[in-house]
Each structure stands twice: as C-alpha cells, then as structure tokens.
C-alpha cells in the first residue's frame, strides 16, 4: 500500500489490537494507526471521517479474520471508492446489503487467495523491507 500510493498518498491502519498497531508503526508504512473495534461500524465511520478530514477512503482493504466487519469497511469508503475484501470470514450478502442500505455506490473486490506472480512479489517485498523481515522472523521463526 505504501509503495502504491507514493510519497503523497496516505495509508491508515485500523485494528483492535494495539500491539499489532505498534508493529505497523515500527514498519514506517503508515501516516496513522487507529485503534478501533471494527465490529462497531458507527465508531469506525466517525474515526474514518476524522482520519480523512471528512472525505473517507478511496480504497479500503478488509483482511480481518472475523465476520461482522463488512459494514465498517463500507462506511469508511467514499462513494465510487473500492473495497478489497480478503478475509475468509467476509459475508458478501451482508456486504452487498450494507452498501445498498447505506446508499454507497462502491466497487467490492473479492480476493481469491492467488494472483499471478504473488509468491515472487511477496518474497521480493520481504527482501526489500528489513523491518517487515524482522517482524515476520519474530512472529514465525
């Protein structure tokens, strides 16, 4: 995300886990981290409005491992924006109905777990990012 938006783009990470947010800060890939329970869509919406100075996000990635966060992602996305749902707990019926209920005209993209060259991209990213490599070693080595 940091590379995709360039030096003038803004990356904000929302998570309920403060330890995970601290790890993200150490990677220096985000302008802001927001501690919030994504099961609370109204609070998430308010914090998204604050983080974007009222414009909401153009692109949201939802990679949670629990259901019930679809509405938070939808409310945090501006009209004509995009959401990339990559969590296997995503309920797409809830997502579609929430977007309609909120009156949001947004594109929803479904991750399928594989993209051409994803393995080489992932390894290259870890090679180029010493902080990410250290984080992964600490978690999984």
Secondary structure, DSSP 8 states (H G I E B T S, - for coil): -HHHHTTTS--EEEES-HHHHHHHHHHT--SEEEE--TT-HHHHHHHHHHHTTTS-EEEEEE--SSSS-HHHHHHHEEEEEEEEE--TT--HHHHHHHHHHHT---EEEE--S--TTHHHHHHHHHHH-HHHHHHHHHHH-
